[in-house]
Amino acid sequence: MLPPPHPTARRPQSCMLGPQGLNGLLGSRDFSVKPLRINMVDEKRPVPLNIYCSRCNYCFARKVSTYMRTGPQQEHITNEIYFDSAEGFDEMNLKETNLRLRSMAPGMGVPEEALPDLNQFMYNCPEDCASEDDKMVIAKGPGFLVETRGFTWAAAIADGLCHFDEV
């Protein structure tokens, strides 16, 4: 058992992960000058990334400089990359699907009116490659299905979904 902290010790400050959710601790940081990169997957030093569709090699985003890379939220995903913006990233160029929790209710055996009306915008490449497997590769937060950890976007890294390379 750890001893109690000294009465004059500074208490750790907490903040929501993701540049949009940061306040106080990193609220004054200029992310364009000093990007925040967090890699919680392996021991590699985080560097800017390009993110692609694993099937058609469409480049979703170039030089993603501020991001967080973590383990997956779902079994079919290897890891996830969360980011707010990147060169060339434009949701208008992507194939969009709006997932509504209420519309999923009948398949879950729940009356539609018993569930809150929650939405999540999900995206695929312009060719809609991952839809063949009923999957999406980019999620927009906030949402009920994929947590974006305070960032705007989450990219699913896995065979047949997204892959990335270091810039």
Number of C-alpha atoms within 10 A of each C-alpha: 3 4 5 6 9 8 7 6 7 8 9 7 7 10 15 13 15 21 23 13 14 17 15 10 12 14 13 9 15 11 14 9 7 10 16 18 18 16 16 14 14 10 7 8 8 18 18 16 20 19 24 22 28 20 16 16 13 14 17 24 18 20 18 24 23 24 26 22 20 16 15 16 14 12 7 14 18 18 20 25 25 28 25 20 18 19 12 14 17 11 16 9 13 17 17 18 14 11 16 17 19 18 15 14 15 11 8 11 8 12 13 15 9 9 13 10 12 14 18 19 20 25 24 25 27 16 13 18 20 20 16 8 9 7 17 23 25 28 25 21 22 18 17 15 18 19 18 24 18 20 25 19 22 25 29 27 25 18 13 18 26 30 22 20 12 12 11
